[in-house]
């Protein structure tokens, strides 16, 4: 079973535990790999759609771990009880949706030893939520998979852990900046390129367009300064 770089990054950050739940399991690769590697004794593979869950079941049979993996149909963390799981993985969906899942089942989240979150889009939305809503940031990481940058958050719920950041640091991790992560330079360059492209699409001369251009130019200037810090 060959894993993508982003799935491998998730596996690398999973601590040994009794029960792991993988929300949005898709093909079930994470729980299957964790059982095979002895990272958990039991795994819960959860998905809101039946078809991927059926594929995950089949994959678990092929890999010989079907007795250790339980498959549950449902959205978010609604498929698990409070204190049922030690580790939680939520990946493959947008940062907005991950944030909403965490908000919806706070009691399940509070009792977990750790959560590993890897949004497919809008990681800045999730980072702002985590920093300002009682989450201890254990680790942040970054990988490049098939030309796309993915950001990973390893966190735990902890009362009193709130930090207000400047808006740019919700887009560029202060943790990865301090560590001078090896992929951060390319990550920032990709953001500058994205904002330059957006600027090129603004062609009208309205007041709102001028304000948007000013906002983008400011953001690009800050990102260039961060780029110099990484070099």
N, C-alpha and C positions, 0 to 999 in steps of 0.2 A: 504494500500500500504506500504509494508515493504521495507525500504531502507538499503543498505549496509553501513558499517562504513564510507567508503570513500565518498559516496554520502551524508551521514549525515554530514560529516565534511564540505563539500561544502555548504550545506544549512545553517549550523551554522555561516558561514562567509559572508552570503549575507545580505547586507544592504537594507532597504526598498527603493524602487525606482518605477518610473512610468512604465518603460519598461525594461525587462531583456531578453537577447538573450542567448540561450544555443546552442553552436556550437558542433556538433556531439552528438545530443540529445539522440540517440539510442531509448530507450523506452519512452522517454519524462518524466521520473520521476521527474527531477529537476524543469522544468517549472510548471508541474502539482502541485507539493508540494508547490512551491512558491506562486502560485495563491491561493491555498487552505489556506495557512497560512497568507495571506495578505501581503506578502513581496513585491509583485509587482501588479500593476493594470492590466498589459498586459504582455504576454510573447511570445517570438518568438522561436519556436523550429526548429532548422536548422540541416540538415544532407545531406551528399553528396550521400547517398543511399536511394532509394525509399522504400524498404521493412521496415527498422526500422522506417522511418517516418510514414508509414501507421500504424504500430503497435502503435506508439506514439499517432496518431490521435484517434485510437480505445480506448486506455487507457484514453485519455482526455474525451471521451464520457462517459465511465464507471464511471469516477470520477466527472462528472458533471461540467467540466470547459472548454468544447470545444469552447465556445463562447469567452473566454478570451485568448486562446492560438492560435497563428497563426503558420502554418506549411509551411516551405519553403525548397525547394530542391536546394541544391547547396553546394559548397565547401567553407570552412573557413568563413570569414566575408563578402564574396561577396554577401551574401543574405540580408545584411542590408545597409541602407543609412547612411551617416555621420549625427551624432546627433540624430539618430532614437532610440538609446538605451542608458540607463544610466549605466546599469550593463552588464558585459560580462562574461560568463562562458565558458571555453574551457577545456574539460577533456576527458580522455579515449583514448588519442593518445600519441605518443612519443614526447619527448621534442624537437626533431629536427623539427617535423611537426608543433608544436605549435609556435616555433620560426619563422618558415617560414610564418605561417598565420599572425602573428603580423607584420612581415615585409611587407607582401603583401598589407595590408590595414591599413597603419599607420594613415590615417586621421580619420577613424572610431575609432581606438584605442584612439587617442588624445582627442576626444570629450566625451569619456565615463568617468563616475565618478570613476569607479573601474573595475578591471578585477580579476577574480578568475581562476587560472590555476592549474590543477592537472594532470601532465603527468603520463602516464602508464609506460614509460621507459625513460631512459636518462634524469633524472631531472637535472643533472649537466650541461648538454648542455644549458638547458633553464635558469638555474640560472646564468651562465656566461653571457648569452645574456642580461638578465634583469639588472644585476649589471653594465654592461658596455654600455648600450644603452638607457639612459634617462628614466629609470623607478624608481619611488619611491617605495621602498619596505614597504608596510603598515604592512604586517604580513607574517610570514612563520609558517607552522604547519606540523604535522606529524601524521599519523595514521597507525595502523596495521590491515589489513583486509584480512582474510583467509590466513594468513601466509606471506603476502606481505606488505612491507612498501611503503606507498604513501606519497609524499611530496606535500604540498599545498603552492601556492604563491598568496597572495592578493596584487595587485600592482595598480599603476596608472601612466600614462604617464606624465613625468615632465622634461622639458628641463634642462640640467645641472646636472642631477642626474647620475653621473657615478662613479664607484668605481672599482679599479683593486684589485683583491684578489689573494693570493697565491692559486695555483691550487687545493690544498686539500680542500679549503673552498668552492669551487664550488661543491664538493662532500658531504661535511658535512657543513650544514648551520651555519655560524657564529652567526646568530640570535638565533637559537635553542641551540647553545652552551652557549651563554650568559644567556639564560633562564634556562639552564639545564633541557631541556624538558624531561619529564618522560620516553619517549620511545627512547631517543637518545642513551642510553647505548646499548640497544639491536640492534638498527639500525647500530651502529658502529661495534658491534660484528659480525653482518651479513656481513658487508663489508670485515672485516678481514678474515672471513671464505671463502668468495668468492675468495679473492686474494690468499689465501693458496691453494685452489683447482686449480686455474689457474697455480700456481707454480708447482703443481704435474703433470700437463699435459705437462710441458716443459721438454723434455727428451734428446734433442740433445745437442751437445757441440759446436754449432756455436757461432760466435761472437755476432750475433743479439740475440741469446737465452740468452747468458750471460748478455747482456745489459738489456734485458727484466726482467730477474731474479733480477738484481740489482735494477731496477726501482720498481719492486713489493716489494722487501724487504724494500726499503726506505719508500714506501707508508705504508706498514704494521707497520713499526716503528713509523711513525707519527700518524697513527690511534691508536696505543696502547697508545701513549702519550695523545691523546684526550680522550681516554677511561678512563685514570687515572683522567683526569680533571672532567669527568662526575661522577666519583664514590664518 
